[in-house]
Amino acid sequence: MPNRPIRPENRKLLPLALRSRHTLSIALLLLLMGCAPSRALGTDCIKPTNLPPSENGEPRNISGLKSELLYYQCSGTYERDIRRVIDKAIAYVTERARKGGKLALVLDIDETSLSNWEEMKANDFGLIENGPCELGRPDADGWRVPESPCGFSAWILARDAKPLDTVRLFRAARASNIAVFFITGRKDDDQHCVRDATTGNLRKAGYSDWTDLILEPGDYKSTVEQFKTEKRKEISAKGYTIIANVGDQYSDLNGEYAERVFKLPNPFYFVR
C-alpha cells in the first residue's frame, strides 16, 4: 500500500501537413520508437516560481513541493521520464529474447503498469485508504476520474486507473513470447474482489494474455520487498529466467532473481 501522508481528518481512512521528406522521416522514426508528442500545457499547468527557500534547518515547504509535483506531471516531464526507462527496457528484453529460453518479465502494477494519478491528485497527495470514491462521467475513452477525495480501496474496485507507457513493454515482451508476471502489493480479499477489479482494470488498460497476476494475501505480515522477492524465487523455481523486473519502488526491485531491473520515477510516495 502506498505510504502517503494521511490527511488529519481521515486518519482512519486510509494519470499539418508534412512539408518535406525530411519531416516525414522524422515523424516515422518517432512513431517506430513509440514516442508520443509532448503534451500541450493547459491553462491550469503553471510552473511554480518564486517559491520561498527552506529556512535553516527546516525541510522543504510542503505547499511548494505539491506545486512542483503537479507541474512535473502536467508538463509531460513525468511521462517522458517513464518513456526513457521503458525504451531501455524494450531494447533489452527484445535483444535478450533472441538468445531463447524460458523467459519471464515481472511488472509491478501501481505507478508501473497502471497510474493512480487522478486519485492522488483528488486527495492532494494524501492517502485515504478506505471510504467512498465518487467518479465523474466517462470521457471519450471510457475513463472516469474522482470528483472529490477518494478512498484508495474504492478506487481500485472502480477499475479506472489508466495505463502507463509500460503497456508498450508488455506488448513487446508478449510479441517475443516472453511470459509476463504481475506481482503487486495490493492485498487480495476472501471474495477476490481486488483480484477481479485489478484483472478488469489491466484488461481495460490494454494488457492481456499475461501468465499470472500475484497479489499479497490479506493476512501477509512481512514487507512488500520480502513478498516480491519470494514470488520471484517461486517463478524462477518453475524454470523461468526473469530477464527484467520493472517497478517504481526500490521494494519492487531489491532482492535477487532478475537479470536486470528498471526503476520508473515516482516522486509521489514510497513503499517499504
N, C-alpha and C positions, 0 to 999 in steps of 0.2 A: 504494500500500500504506500503511495507516495507520502513522504514526510514534508508537508507544507504547513505554514503557520495556521493554527486553528483559531478562527475568529472568536473573540471573547464571548459573544452571545451564543456561540454554538459549540461550547466545549464538549458537549455530549453528542454533537452532530458532526460525527466525523464528516485543435486549426489551419497593302497598296501595291500596290503592284510592284513587282521586282523590275528594276530598271537595267540590269546588266547581268551577264553570265557570272560575273564575279559575285554579285549579291546572291544569285541563285545558288552558287556553290557553297557560300557561307551558310545559307539557310538549310541546305541539305545536310551539311556537316553537323549543324546544331541538332537537326532532327535525329540523325543517326546516333548522336551522343546522348540523346534523351534529354537535352537541355530545354527547359521552358523559358520563355521570355520573362524578363524581370517584371514584377507586378507594378502596375501604376499605383502611386500613392494616393490614398483617399484624402479628403479634406480633413479627416479626423486623425490622420497619421502625421504627427508633427514631431520632429526631432527635438528632444529636450535640450534646452540651452540654459546657461546661467544658473545651473544647479549649485547650491551652496556647497563648499568643500566640507569634508568631515572635520569637526573640531578635534583638537589634540586629544588623543586617547579614546575617541568615540568611533564606533562603526559608521558606515555609510548611512545616510538618512533613507529610511525605507520608502518614503514617497518618491524620492529621486530614483531609487532602484526600480520601482514599479514602472515609472515612466520610461526608463531605459529598456526594460523588458518588453513593454508594449511596442516601442519603436523597433526593437530587434525583430519582432515578429511581423508587424505590419509593413515594414520596409522591404520585406522579402529576404533579408540577410539570413534569417533562420533557415528558410527553405534552401538558400544557396549553400549554406554550410552543410546541411544534410546531404544535398546533392553531391558535393565534393566527396564525402565519405562513401556514398553509395556507388559513385562512379568507380572508385578504387576497389570496392568490394566486388562489383560486377567484373571488372577486369581480372581480378584474382580468381574468382570461382570459375569463370569460363575457361581461363587458361589451365587451371588445375584440373578441370573435368576432362581435359584431353588425355590425361595420364590414366584415366579409368579407375575402376574400383567401386566399392560400395560406399558412396559419398553422401554426406549429410550437411545441411546448413541449419543452424539454430538461430531463431529470431525471438527476441523479446516482443511484447505487444505494446504496452502503454508508452507513448512517445518514441516508439521504434517502428512498429507496424501501423498503429492507429494513433491519432492525435486527439488529446483531451483539451486542446487549446480553448475551445469555446466554453467548456466547463470551468477551466482555470480562470479565464477572463471574467466570467459571470460571478465567480467567488472572490474576485480581487486578489487572486493568488493564495487565498486561504483554503484549507481543506475542510469541507463539510462532509463527513463520511456517510452519515445517514440523513434521512429527511427527503422531502419531495424534490422533484426536478420538473418544473413546468416548461415545456418546449413550445416554440412558436410554430407557425405553419411551415410545411416543407418548401424548400426552394426548388428551382427548376430541375435540380438533380436528385431531389427527394431527401435532402438532409435538413434536419431541424437543429436549432440552437436554443439554449436556455434563455428564458426571458427574465429570470431573476436568479438569486443564489440557488445553487443546485447541489443536491446530495450526490456524492460520487457513486454510491451503490445504485441509486435510481438511474443515474446517467449511464452506467454500464448496461442496465436492463433495457434502456431506451434504444440501444444499438445505433447511435447516431455519431459515433466518433469517425471522423474522416480518415482516409488513408494518408500516410506519409510516402515520400518518394521510395521507401523501402519496397513498395509493391513492384518496382522495376527490377530490383534484385531478386525478389521472389520469382518473377516470371522468367528471368534469365536462368535461374537455378533449375526450374522445372523444365525449361527448354533443353537443358543439358542433362536431364534425367537425374538430377540431384534431389534426394529426399529432403523435405523441409519439416522441421520440428519447431513448433511454437512452445516456448517454456515461459510461463508468466507467474508473477507473484499474486495474481488475482486468486482469491480463495473461493473454492467451489462450495456449494451448499448441498444439503441432503436431497433436494429435489433437482439438483443440477441446473438451476435457473441461470446461474452465472455462466456455466459452460454453454448452455443453449444460446444465451444472448451474445456471448463472445463469438461463437461459431457464426451466428447470423450476421453480426457486425463485420466480421472478417470477409464473409462472402459478399456482403453488400459493398464492401470497400474494394473488391476486385481480386481477393485471394481465393483460390480453390485448389482442390487436389493436393492438399498437404498430407503428410504421413501421420502426424499426431499433434494434438493440442493438449499440453500438460499444464494443469492448474494445481496450485497448492491445495492439499486437503484442508478442510475447515479447522481441523484440530492440530495442524502442524505448528510446532512451537519454536523451531530453530530459525535462523536468519534466512533471508531471501538468498543470500550468497551461497549458503550451505545447501539449500534446497536445489538451486540451479546446478550446482556442481554435482550433486548426487544424481540428478536426472541426466546430465551429460555423460556421466560414468555409465549409467544404465544403457544409454544409446550406444556408446562405444562397445559395451559388452555384447550387444546384438550383432556386432560385426561391422558397424558403420565407422567410417573415418570422418569425424567432424572437421571439415576443411575451413569453416568460418563460423564465428559466433558474433552476432551483432546485437548491440544494446545501447541504451542511453545512460546506463548507470554502471559504475565500476563493479557493483554487486552482481550485475548481469555477466560480467566478463572475467572476474577474478576466479582463480582455480584452474584446474587443468582440463584436458580432454577437448582441445581445439587447436588446430594448426595455426590459425590466425584469428585475431579479434579486431573488431571495428567498432570504435566508440562514436556514437552520434551525440551532437550537442544537446544539452538540457540544462540551462541556467535557471529553470523554474522551480525545481525541487530535487531532493536526493532521497535515495532508498539505501539503507544499510544492508 
